[in-house]
Amino acid sequence: MRALLAVCAVLATLVLAPSAQAEFGFLAAWGEQGRGDGQFESPGGIATGATGDVYVADTYNHRIQVFDPCRAFVASFGGLGADDGQLNSPLGVAIGPEGDVYVADTGNNRIEVFDREGGFVRAWGGFGTGPGQFRLPFAVAVGAQGDVYVADTDNNRVQKFDPDGGFLAQWGRFGSGNGQFDTPFGIAVGPSGDVYVADTFNNRVQELSPSGDFVRKWGGFGSADGQFRSPRGIAAGPSGDVYVADTNNARIEQFDAAGGFVRKWGEFGSGEGQFRYAAGVAADRFGNVYVTETFPNDRVQVFGDPPPTIADLLEAVQELSLPRGIAGSLEAKLRNASAGGPEASVAGKLAAFVAEVDAQSGGQIRAESAEQLVAEAERVDGGPGCPAP
């Protein structure tokens, strides 16, 4: 049933445009303090892969944990140590364009790269202040072309590397001027290629070009909209919006690509949509926002737009002005999905139906949507349609 509901949500986006949808908000949460699978010890960075998998830097368990889109534990890798593939208090994680996993191995002052299965690929770094060396790298981000950006936190700078770890550039030093930093905790790369830095103790975000030129800044100390108190995590969504974990204000703030305030959510606490020390933030290509919290909540929360309900879709079908027979067939399939009937688990049947409708409606619904629907059905098993955690 979940697969068909996911397809229905995509169909609504592509061709139905339902009139009413629930507001952006809390969707799910998982995790608790501990060392077992799906438990955390002050998780830091978080990242999402192209298939919807979620990667969490489980900092004081010295590992990366991987979860599927439905929050089910998939794997973990790492373990305390300084050998290849081991980790010491990792705080940052990012996914490269080919699916490799980049980890800011903070306590070992290096970057480690793993393949999709958690196999060690390469590492670079070492303690120091020279090019390619680090003093507590807190975060890592990877651009669309594979360039790697590191928030070299205790050196108050950003370093840039090629995909193999070759040093390319560095910029920044301690200070509060443009392009200067005071203990930067977070880093992200937007779809334009610009780099966003959570300049933590300057209580601001700085935006830099891929070559390190200062572009703009926003923020300032406070609790008003657009202000910060020790922002930590930062992420850029596919539309260019920027999400900031405003840690000591116990909230997430969302901005447009130019730093314009969009919205905020959260308050101090341990309930749904509340935070106690929000640390990492990630935004997937479907508009969901993931947030890690350190001790004592030790969990991941997910926020986003729920898909339309069956009732929404039925209403939209009636407004679509499809031929009566086609509309009736689609309504029957939607009602069947709502009731959990025999078609509810067969996403391909709905995709074939879309192609059939295309043939009968003179192109009102594009036949090529079928492949897109099937792909979404395979991917979206995770979202609000997943079982409750």
Secondary structure, DSSP 8 states (H G I E B T S, - for coil): -HHHHHHHHHHIIIII--S----SEEEEEE--BSSSTT-BSS---EEE-TTS-EEEEEGGGTEEEEE-TTS-EEEEEE-BSSSTT-BSS--EEEE-TTS-EEEEEGGGTEEEEE-TTS-EEEEEE-BSSSTT-BS-EEEEEE-TTS-EEEEEGGGTEEEEE-TT--EEEEE--BSSSTT-BSS--EEEE-TTS-EEEEEGGGTEEEEE-TT--EEEEEE-BSSSTT-BSSEEEEEE-TTS-EEEEEGGGTEEEEE-TTS-EEEEE--BSSSTT-BSSEEEEEE-TTS-EEEEE-TTT-EEEEEE-----HHHHHHHHHHTT--HHHHHHHHHHHHHHHHT-TTTT-HHHHHHHHHHHHHHHTSSS-TTHHHHHHHHHHHTTSSTTS---
